[in-house]
Amino acid sequence: MLFFEWLLIFDKPKLEIANSLKRIQITRKWRRVTVFIIGFTGRNSICFNAYIIKLHFMAEQTADIGQNDAKVTSYIGNVFENIADSISHVLHPMIEQYAQLFAYGKRTPVLRRPDDYGMPYEDVFFPSLDGVRLEGWFIPADSDKLLIVNHPMTCNRYGYPGHLPPWNVMFGGFEVNFLPELKHLHNAGYNILTYDLRNHGQSANGNGGISGLGLLECRDVVGSIQYAKSRKDLASMTTGLYSRCMGGNSTIIAMSKWPEEFNHIKALVLIMVVSGKTFIEKGAELIKADPEKSARQLDERLRELTGMRLEEETPRPYAKDVKVPTLMAQLHREFLIHAEKDGKEIFDALGSTEKELLWIEESNQRFYAYNHFGQHPEKLVGWLDKYMKSGIS
């Protein structure tokens, strides 16, 4: 009969592991070896591998099945084997990390509020198009101009607590704070409705917690538009949209799918809209892997987790239906994606006759761009002022 033992080896060179197996073979005569590779992320986002090695030996049966006392190593081994068997193929940890992020996103706390920056506000909630409860703020101003604002994946209406654990190991380790940006807009006379997308901040779970990188969240954009129309104090206001990253993808898709909801929109600002595939292609290049193969593996894993298709997680096919004046801002030297290729393709696809692409040059860190207009608001405010005056469309 076959019996086996387990070895657990952390981050050793493959040659060293092979020599260890040879030494065991001399004395124990294992017949077969199975190796599972599990990826971990340690401090400072450093990835390393654990090699779980199952050695198969031959022996005669001397006891009934199940009679032998269980060993802790056997239980540990079974756990790792089940984990490995649950994944249809061995994946690089980077691919699995992207798969989990794209599939489920990340909920983070709403740390700051408008009154921390001297802005009175109202807590609001309203349904998405498909009934998911969305939480937000309405920040009133003395004008007839309304700006509806959303946010990127992993963020919420406040920003992203990247200066605090456990979120400080992702995306640069610094805070994204949208409140200074909202303060600039408020000072410029804009009423602001800003909200948490589904599965983010304090909004409810939607679709079982699954993310669509905009394909599902587009329903939240329509919900915010319908809510503003339902309020007597907001319904007749000159309205614009400011949408960031996944929120921007969501807005583009919503404008294509439900154009009748957006006939009154005067202007749109997009920042860091993106196709999911470009993350894995750039990541594969950085680790000297095959971008095409890595994208295929991520697509397969994403289908296993959610049924979503990586190729479909992009706003590009929908952009032709965006007709309003649009300012699109992108980070030029971005480390995580092919910004110049993907961003330019999305921009070129926009159906707007009046549009402008603003390249942000100051950093290569994606989350820096989310703080950019809070520190340099002139372009943002100027664009909105230009197109959100009465009688201008």
C-alpha positions in Angstrom: 0.0 0.0 0.0 1.0 3.6 -0.4 1.6 5.9 2.5 3.0 9.4 2.6 4.7 12.1 4.6 4.6 15.9 4.2 7.4 18.5 4.1 6.7 22.2 4.4 9.6 24.4 3.1 9.5 28.2 3.0 11.1 30.1 0.1 14.1 27.9 -0.5 16.0 27.7 -3.8 14.7 24.8 -6.0 18.2 23.2 -6.1 18.4 23.1 -2.3 14.9 21.4 -2.2 16.0 18.9 -4.9 19.1 18.0 -2.9 17.0 17.4 0.2 14.7 15.1 -1.7 17.7 13.1 -3.0 19.0 12.6 0.6 15.7 11.2 1.6 15.5 9.0 -1.4 18.8 7.3 -0.5 17.5 6.1 2.9 13.7 6.0 2.5 13.1 5.1 -1.2 10.1 7.3 -1.9 8.2 6.3 -5.1 6.7 9.6 -6.1 6.7 13.2 -5.1 3.9 15.8 -5.4 4.7 19.5 -5.0 2.2 22.2 -4.2 3.3 25.9 -4.3 1.3 28.3 -2.2 1.9 32.0 -2.4 2.0 34.3 0.6 2.3 38.1 1.0 4.5 39.2 3.9 5.5 42.5 5.3 6.0 45.3 2.8 4.0 43.4 0.2 6.9 41.0 -0.4 5.6 37.8 -2.0 7.2 34.4 -1.2 6.4 30.7 -1.8 5.8 27.8 0.5 6.5 24.4 -1.1 4.3 21.7 0.4 5.9 18.4 -0.7 4.0 15.1 -0.4 6.3 12.1 -0.5 4.7 8.7 -1.4 6.2 5.5 0.1 5.4 1.9 -0.4 4.6 -0.4 2.5 2.6 -3.5 3.3 -0.8 -3.1 5.0 -0.5 -4.1 8.7 -3.6 -2.4 10.1 -7.2 -1.8 9.3 -7.9 1.4 7.4 -8.1 4.3 9.9 -6.6 2.3 12.7 -3.3 4.1 12.7 -3.1 7.1 15.0 -3.5 10.4 13.2 -0.5 12.7 13.1 -0.7 16.5 13.1 1.5 16.5 10.0 -1.1 14.5 8.2 -3.9 16.9 9.1 -1.8 19.9 8.1 -1.0 18.1 4.8 -4.6 17.4 4.1 -5.5 21.1 4.6 -2.8 22.2 2.1 -3.8 19.5 -0.3 -7.4 20.6 -0.2 -6.4 24.2 -0.8 -4.3 23.2 -3.7 -7.0 21.0 -5.2 -9.5 23.8 -5.0 -7.4 25.8 -7.5 -7.6 24.2 -10.9 -4.0 25.2 -11.7 -1.0 26.6 -9.9 -1.0 30.4 -10.1 1.6 33.0 -9.5 0.6 34.9 -6.3 0.3 38.1 -8.2 -2.4 36.5 -10.4 -4.3 35.2 -7.4 -4.1 38.6 -5.7 -5.6 40.3 -8.8 -8.2 37.7 -9.1 -9.3 38.2 -5.5 -9.3 42.0 -5.9 -11.2 42.0 -9.1 -13.7 39.5 -7.8 -14.5 41.0 -4.4 -12.8 44.4 -4.1 -12.1 45.6 -0.6 -14.4 47.4 1.9 -12.6 50.2 3.9 -13.9 52.5 6.6 -15.3 56.0 6.1 -12.7 57.8 8.3 -13.5 61.4 7.8 -16.6 63.6 7.3 -17.4 66.9 5.6 -17.9 68.8 8.9 -14.2 68.0 9.7 -13.5 70.5 6.9 -16.2 73.0 7.8 -18.9 71.7 5.5 -22.4 71.1 6.9 -23.8 67.9 5.3 -26.8 65.5 5.4 -26.5 61.8 5.6 -28.5 60.2 2.8 -29.3 56.8 1.5 -31.1 55.6 -1.6 -31.5 52.5 -3.8 -29.4 51.6 -6.7 -31.3 50.7 -9.9 -31.5 47.1 -8.8 -32.4 48.0 -5.2 -29.0 47.8 -3.4 -29.0 50.4 -0.5 -26.4 53.1 -1.1 -25.1 55.4 1.6 -23.9 58.9 0.9 -23.6 62.6 1.9 -25.3 65.6 0.5 -23.3 68.8 1.0 -25.4 71.8 0.3 -24.2 75.1 -1.3 -25.9 78.4 -2.2 -26.2 77.7 -5.9 -28.2 75.8 -8.5 -25.3 73.6 -9.5 -25.1 69.9 -8.4 -22.1 67.6 -8.8 -22.6 63.9 -8.3 -19.4 62.1 -7.2 -18.3 58.5 -6.8 -15.0 56.7 -6.1 -12.5 54.0 -7.1 -12.4 50.4 -6.0 -11.2 49.8 -2.4 -12.0 53.5 -1.7 -15.3 55.1 -0.5 -16.8 58.6 -0.5 -14.1 59.7 2.0 -11.1 58.2 0.3 -8.8 55.4 1.3 -7.1 54.8 4.7 -3.7 53.8 3.3 -1.8 55.3 6.2 -3.3 52.7 8.6 -2.9 48.9 8.9 -4.0 46.6 7.3 -4.5 48.9 4.3 -1.0 50.4 4.4 0.5 47.4 2.6 -1.4 48.2 -0.5 -1.2 51.0 -3.1 1.7 53.0 -1.7 1.0 53.1 2.0 -0.4 56.7 2.2 -3.9 58.1 2.7 -6.2 59.2 -0.1 -8.5 61.9 1.2 -11.2 63.3 -1.0 -12.4 65.9 1.5 -10.0 68.7 0.5 -11.1 68.2 -3.1 -14.8 68.4 -2.1 -14.0 71.5 -0.1 -12.5 73.2 -3.2 -15.6 72.3 -5.2 -17.9 73.4 -2.4 -16.1 76.8 -2.1 -16.6 77.1 -5.9 -20.3 76.9 -5.3 -21.2 73.3 -6.0 -23.8 71.3 -4.2 -22.3 67.8 -3.8 -23.9 64.4 -3.7 -21.2 61.8 -3.0 -21.9 58.1 -2.3 -20.4 54.7 -1.6 -20.7 52.2 -4.4 -22.1 48.7 -3.6 -19.8 46.6 -1.5 -17.8 49.7 -0.4 -17.8 52.0 2.6 -21.2 51.8 4.3 -23.3 50.8 1.3 -24.9 47.3 1.3 -23.6 44.2 -0.4 -24.8 43.7 -3.9 -24.5 40.6 -6.1 -23.3 38.5 -3.2 -20.3 40.8 -2.7 -19.1 40.3 -6.3 -17.4 43.2 -8.1 -17.8 43.9 -11.8 -15.2 46.7 -12.2 -18.2 48.8 -13.4 -20.3 46.2 -15.1 -22.5 45.8 -11.9 -21.7 49.2 -10.2 -23.2 51.1 -13.2 -26.5 50.4 -11.6 -25.4 52.5 -8.6 -24.7 55.5 -10.9 -28.3 55.4 -12.2 -29.5 55.1 -8.7 -27.7 58.3 -7.7 -29.1 60.1 -10.8 -32.6 59.0 -10.0 -32.3 60.0 -6.3 -31.2 63.5 -7.3 -34.2 63.8 -9.7 -36.5 62.6 -6.9 -35.6 65.5 -4.6 -37.5 68.7 -5.2 -34.5 70.8 -4.1 -32.1 69.1 -6.5 -34.3 68.0 -9.5 -34.0 71.3 -11.4 -30.3 71.9 -10.7 -27.6 72.1 -13.4 -26.0 68.7 -12.9 -22.5 67.3 -13.6 -20.7 64.1 -12.8 -17.3 63.4 -11.3 -16.3 59.7 -11.4 -13.1 58.1 -10.4 -11.5 54.8 -11.6 -14.1 52.0 -11.2 -16.7 54.7 -10.5 -15.7 56.2 -13.9 -16.0 52.8 -15.6 -19.4 52.6 -14.0 -20.5 56.0 -15.2 -19.4 55.3 -18.8 -21.2 52.0 -18.9 -24.4 53.5 -17.3 -24.4 56.3 -19.9 -24.4 53.7 -22.6 -26.9 51.4 -21.2 -29.5 53.9 -19.9 -28.9 57.1 -22.0 -32.3 58.5 -21.1 -31.2 59.0 -17.5 -28.4 61.3 -18.5 -30.1 63.8 -20.9 -29.7 66.6 -18.4 -26.0 66.1 -17.6 -23.9 69.1 -18.6 -20.4 67.9 -17.9 -18.3 64.9 -16.9 -15.0 64.5 -15.2 -13.3 61.1 -15.3 -10.1 60.2 -13.5 -8.1 57.0 -13.8 -10.7 54.9 -15.8 -9.1 51.6 -16.7 -9.4 48.2 -18.3 -8.8 45.3 -15.9 -6.6 43.4 -18.3 -3.9 46.1 -18.4 -3.1 45.5 -14.7 -2.1 41.9 -15.3 -0.3 42.6 -18.5 1.9 45.2 -16.9 2.4 43.1 -13.8 3.5 40.1 -15.8 6.1 42.3 -17.6 7.4 43.5 -14.3 8.1 39.9 -13.0 9.4 38.7 -16.4 6.3 36.5 -17.1 4.3 36.0 -20.3 1.6 38.8 -20.3 -0.7 36.8 -22.6 -0.5 33.7 -20.5 -0.9 35.6 -17.3 -4.0 37.4 -18.6 -5.5 34.0 -19.7 -4.8 32.5 -16.3 -6.4 35.5 -14.5 -9.4 35.3 -16.8 -9.8 31.6 -16.0 -9.5 32.2 -12.3 -11.9 35.1 -12.4 -14.5 32.9 -14.1 -14.0 30.3 -11.4 -14.6 32.8 -8.6 -17.4 35.0 -10.1 -18.3 34.0 -13.7 -17.0 37.4 -14.9 -14.8 37.7 -18.0 -11.6 39.7 -17.9 -12.0 40.9 -21.5 -15.4 42.4 -20.6 -14.1 44.4 -17.6 -13.4 47.6 -19.5 -15.4 50.8 -20.3 -13.9 51.0 -23.8 -16.8 49.5 -25.8 -19.3 51.8 -24.1 -17.3 55.0 -24.4 -18.7 55.9 -27.8 -22.1 56.7 -26.1 -20.6 59.4 -23.8 -21.6 62.6 -25.6 -21.2 65.3 -22.9 -18.1 67.5 -22.5 -15.6 65.3 -20.8 -12.3 66.0 -18.9 -10.4 62.8 -18.5 -7.3 62.7 -16.2 -4.8 59.9 -16.2 -1.4 59.2 -14.5 1.2 59.3 -17.3 4.0 57.2 -15.8 1.8 54.8 -13.9 3.6 51.8 -12.4 0.7 49.4 -12.4 -0.7 49.6 -15.9 0.1 50.7 -19.5 -1.5 54.1 -18.9 -0.5 55.7 -22.2 -2.0 52.8 -24.2 -5.1 51.9 -22.2 -6.0 55.4 -21.1 -5.5 56.9 -24.6 -7.6 54.1 -26.2 -10.5 54.8 -23.7 -10.2 58.6 -24.3 -10.1 58.2 -28.1 -13.3 56.0 -27.9 -15.3 58.7 -26.0 -18.1 60.0 -28.2 -17.8 63.6 -26.9 -16.9 66.3 -29.4 -15.6 68.5 -26.5 -13.1 66.4 -24.5 -9.7 66.8 -23.0 -7.1 64.4 -21.8 -5.0 65.6 -18.8 -1.8 63.7 -18.1 -0.7 63.8 -14.4 3.1 63.7 -14.3 4.1 64.1 -10.7 4.2 60.5 -9.7 4.0 56.9 -10.9 1.8 55.7 -8.0 -1.8 55.2 -9.0 -3.3 56.4 -5.7 -1.4 59.6 -5.9 -3.7 60.7 -8.7 -6.7 60.4 -6.4 -5.2 63.2 -4.3 -4.1 65.3 -7.3 -7.1 67.6 -7.6 -7.3 68.1 -3.8 -3.9 69.7 -4.1 -4.3 71.2 -7.6 -8.0 72.0 -8.0 -7.7 74.7 -10.7 -8.2 72.4 -13.8 -11.1 70.5 -12.2 -13.0 73.6 -11.1 -12.3 75.4 -14.3 -13.6 72.6 -16.5 -16.8 72.3 -14.5 -17.4 76.1 -14.4 -17.0 76.3 -18.2 -19.8 73.8 -18.9 -22.1 74.0 -16.0 -23.4 77.4 -16.6 -27.1 78.0 -17.4 -27.8 77.5 -21.1 -24.5 75.7 -21.9 -24.7 72.0 -22.9 
